[in-house]
Every structure is written in C-alpha cells, then in structure tokens.
C-alpha cells in the first residue's frame, strides 16, 4: 500500500521544467522566443549554439549582444536574451578561462 501511495505523487503538476544546473547555458527558452527567426537571427542562433556547445563564452556574449541590438525585438525576446546572458556570466564565473602562456 505504501508503494502505491509513493507512486501516486503529491499532486503537483508534472509540466515544471527540471532545475537548471549552475554554469550550464540553456538555449531552450531562447529558441522558444524566436519561433520563426529571420535568416539573420537564425544565423546568429546557429553561431550561438556552436559557441555554447564548445563553451566559447566570449563568442556567446558577442552573439547575444547582436541579438539584443536588433531593433524589432519584443519584450519576451529581450527577456530570453537577457536570461541567457546571465547564464553565460554565471558559467564564466564557474569555469574561468585558462590563463594564456
């Protein structure tokens, strides 16, 4: 009986996203904010995904700044870009670049 009750859960909705790991840049919200991007925006998102994949934080910030500078951004898009900028800054703090020799 206890097993059945444990499987029943506590009645919370299951649609909550799992908590984000510190230092990990999640682009899902950004993708949702730009459902049908222009060619220019799509190219920037592609470069951003590449930079994110290889932890190229400075390149990520450059691409995010370019997106933020677009004149026709909606408020939800601005918020999504700013959220990712904060994630990148957090990742930089947790994974500082190696010193050049």
N, C-alpha and C positions, 0 to 999 in steps of 0.2 A: 504494500500500500504506500509506503514512504517513497518507493521508487517512482510510482505513478505520479505522486504529488510533486516530486522533484522535476519530472519531465514536463509537468503542466506549466511550469514557469510562474512568474509573478504577475502576469497580465500586462507587462509593458509592451508598447508597440515594437515590432521587430524591424521597423524601417529606419532605425537610427544607424548612422554610419559608425563604424568602429573608430575608436580614438586614434588620432594621428600620432605617429611616432615622432618624438622630437628629433630635429635635424634632418627629417625626410621631407622633400619637396613634393607636394601632391598637386598635380595639374588637373585633376578631375573637375574641380569647381570652375577652373578657367575654361576648360573645354565646354562645359555646360553654358557658360556665359556668352560664348561665341558659337552658337549652333550652326550658323551658315556664314562663315567668315569670308571676307573678300580675299582675292588672291594675295594681296599684300599682307593681310592679317594671317592667312594660312601659312605663308612662308615664314613669318615671324614665329608662329606657334610651332612649326616644324623645327626651326633653329633652337627654340626654347626647349623642346622635348629632347633634342640631341644634347644640348648643354646640360640638361638635368640628368640625363642618363649617365653622363661621364663626369658629373659633379664639377662642372665648369661654372662656378658660382658667379664670377665676374661677367661671363658671357650671358648668363641667365639675367642678371640685373640689367645689362645693356638691352636685351630683347624686351624685357618687361618695361623699361623706360620708354622704348619706342612705342609699345602698345599704349602706354599711359598717355603719350603725347598725341595720339590720334584725336582729331577734333570732334568726331561724332560718337564718342563713347557714351553709353548710357551709365546711369549710376550703378546698377548691378555689375556692369562690366568693370567699372573703375574699382569697385569694392573687390571683385575677384582678383584683379591685377594686384591691388594693394595687399590682399591676403597672401598671395604668392610671394610678393616682395618680402613680407615679414617672415615667411617660411625660409626664404633664401638667406636672409640676415641671420636667422636662428641657426641654420645649417653652417654658415660661415663661422659663427661663434663656437659651435661644437666640433667642427672639422676645419681648423685654420689651415691655410695653405702652407706647404712645406717651404722652409727658408731656402732661397736660392744660394748656390755655392759657387 
